[in-house]
Amino acid sequence: MTTPRKIPATIVTGFLGAGKTTLIRHVLENAGDRRLALIINEFGDVGVDGDILRACGVESCPEENIVELANGCLCCTVADDFLPAIEALLAHEKRPDHIIIETSGLALPKPLVKAFDWPSIRSKLTVDGVIAVIDAKAVAEGRFINDPAALARQRAETETIDHDNPLEEVFEDQIACADLIILNKTDLLDCGEEQTVAVSLANRARSSAPILRTRQGRINPAALLGLSAAAEDDLANRPSHHDAEPDHDHDDFESFVVTFPAIADPASLTERIERIARDHDVLRVKGFVEVAGKPMRLLIQAVGARIQHHFDRPWKPEENRASRLVVIGEKGIDRSAITEALMQL
């Protein structure tokens, strides 16, 4: 008897707004005849990432092969969410050739990799590779500090900081677990900045993990799919800040949804989002907006004060055209002030 081939799975990690969904969309559109399935883990109540990927209309990844999980942190709910999602995909009449798992920006990759060693799925699946997508511009702007001594001095001088920065830990854990690092948005850097960021990442990464530079997630799918890393067998070489902890949580973050009527001017909305991000330290804003008189929906994706927007597809006849944006920030953000600012039509 021959042993059934394990289905390879690729785990795509990355901080909020690094470009994971854009990267995956590019892979879907260029994957050829390979039958793909997606598990998408979002942070918030609006399935923005899943809706973006469904809009691809790629036959190799039909809608029934796209599974959305809105818990915000898949690594915290492996048994409750991940395993049932996997079982549902494996139950399809046409099993996928490859599964892509997009984690939220808050998820730690190592607990998810560990799940592939569980007896119920070990014989069926293998982690083909862990991909860390990095926002080159954010790193170049010093969002994460490389010098521990400098960080210690800063923390000592700031009375309001009484714990380690969870964003930095998530960032470092994602890099340390990666089999491949995608340095995205390099078009926003000059050559010197790009090289500095690449060196910084290489110093944190596994020695075997290459760094590929890209813009807008445009990369040959063959570079991502087919790494054959079997990461579940290599956990000891993937260090984590949380190795000594039985579990973890992300109580330092919260999200909420703002719903509002159609807008008249997209430029005015983006200016408000930029101002809100700066005034309230908002990490991420994403969602869909109705523009009065326009048959297409406006996709909004903001990372801090950097905002991208475009009309991605026509509204469907049965769709509710109400504008809905997910706002993600650290615990204690002023929901009422942010909501009021967004509602100033």
C-alpha positions, -999 to +999 in steps of 0.1 A: +000+000+000+012+035-008+010+062+018-015+090+008+002+122-001+000+149+026-017+181+014+008+210+017-003+241+036+013+275+035+010+298+066+011+335+056+019+358+086+026+395+088+018+426+108-013+446+101-013+460+066+019+443+055+002+432+023-008+396+030-041+397+012-026+414-018+001+388-020-024+359-018-046+375-044-016+376-067-009+339-060-045+330-067-045+348-101-012+331-112-014+296-097-023+279-130-043+246-126-034+240-090-066+237-069-062+260-039-082+265-007-080+295+017-084+298+055-086+335+063-083+347+099-095+383+103-097+407+132-130+424+132-166+417+122-165+426+085-150+400+062-129+424+042-100+401+033-123+373+023-144+395+002-113+409-016-101+374-024-136+362-035-136+391-060-107+374-079-132+350-095-104+324-099-117+290-109-088+272-092-101+286-058-139+284-058-159+302-032-166+270-012-128+266-007-126+300+011-131+297+049-133+328+070-126+329+108-133+362+125-118+355+160-088+378+154-062+353+166-062+318+151-033+307+172-054+311+203-083+290+190-067+261+172-090+234+185-122+255+183-117+271+148-087+258+129-093+221+131-130+223+121-120+245+092-094+220+080-119+191+084-145+210+063-120+215+035-108+179+036-145+167+034-150+184+000-155+160-029-126+177-047-099+180-021-075+210-025-040+205-039-027+232-015-041+252+014-031+288+021-037+301+056-037+339+061-034+347+098-044+380+113-017+405+121-019+395+158-014+358+154+018+340+165+028+314+139+044+288+161+012+276+179-004+271+145+025+251+132+023+229+163-013+221+154+000+203+123+016+177+146-017+168+161-026+131+154-059+140+138-042+159+109-006+149+109-012+121+085-032+144+062-014+178+061+021+192+063+033+228+066+049+235+033+063+268+046+057+298+068+058+331+050+064+364+068+052+394+049+069+426+060+059+462+055+093+476+044+083+512+050+070+506+085+102+489+095+123+517+079+103+542+100+114+525+132+082+508+142+103+480+157+135+487+176+166+467+169+187+479+198+175+463+231+195+488+252+179+518+234+145+502+240+153+497+277+163+533+280+132+545+263+110+523+285+127+536+317+121+572+306+084+566+298+063+561+329+032+549+310+050+518+297+049+490+321+050+459+299+069+446+268+055+459+235+033+430+222+035+443+186+073+439+186+070+404+200+045+394+174+067+408+147+099+391+159+081+357+164+068+359+128+102+365+114+119+338+136+094+312+125+095+320+087+109+298+060+106+328+036+105+365+042+087+388+018+100+423+021+070+441+006+064+478-005+100+483-014+089+510-039+084+533-008+121+531+001+153+543-015+182+518-021+199+526+012+168+522+033+159+490+016+193+475+023+192+486+060+158+470+065+170+438+048+200+435+070+178+441+101+155+413+091+184+389+083+198+394+118+164+383+133+156+355+108+166+318+106+198+315+086+179+293+060+152+319+054+157+339+022+145+375+019+126+383-013+119+419-022+087+428-038+062+456-046+024+451-042+029+414-034+039+406-070+059+374-068+060+342-087+038+317-069+064+290-074+086+309-049+060+305-022+043+272-029+065+241-029+091+249-001+086+214+014+098+228+048+077+203+069+078+230+096+059+208+121+090+187+123+113+216+129+097+234+159+129+235+180+146+257+154+118+283+155+122+303+187+094+323+202+090+348+229+061+326+242+079+293+243+077+291+281+040+301+282+011+276+282-010+301+262-012+338+253-038+364+246-041+398+229-060+418+253-040+449+244-060+452+211-095+459+202-116+464+171-150+478+163-171+485+132-184+519+121-214+519+097-224+551+079-244+562+047-230+568+013-203+594+010-200+621-017-162+626-018-136+598-013-108+623-008-126+639+021-130+604+038-093+595+033-083+628+049-105+621+079-090+586+082-055+600+081-063+625+108-080+599+129-050+576+126-027+603+138-049+617+166-059+583+180-030+560+172-052+538+151-033+508+137-056+497+109-087+507+091-103+485+064-136+480+048-160+489+019-177+523+013-206+533-009-199+565-029-231+583-040-238+579-077-211+552-082-220+517-092-188+502-077-178+499-041-148+517-027-122+495-009-104+513+019-072+499+034-052+520+058-021+512+078-016+540+103-019+573+083-010+555+050-042+549+030-049+531-002-083+531-018-098+520-052-131+508-067-126+470-066-159+457-082-195+466-089-220+463-060-241+431-064-279+436-068-286+418-035-258+435-014-264+459+014-245+490+002-240+505+037-205+517+042-187+497+069-152+501+082-133+480+107-111+500+131-083+483+149-062+498+177-046+492+211-068+488+241-085+520+252-088+538+218-116+564+219-143+546+200-168+575+203-144+601+190-133+579+161-169+571+152-180+607+154-151+618+131-159+591+105-196+601+106-188+638+097-201+634+061 
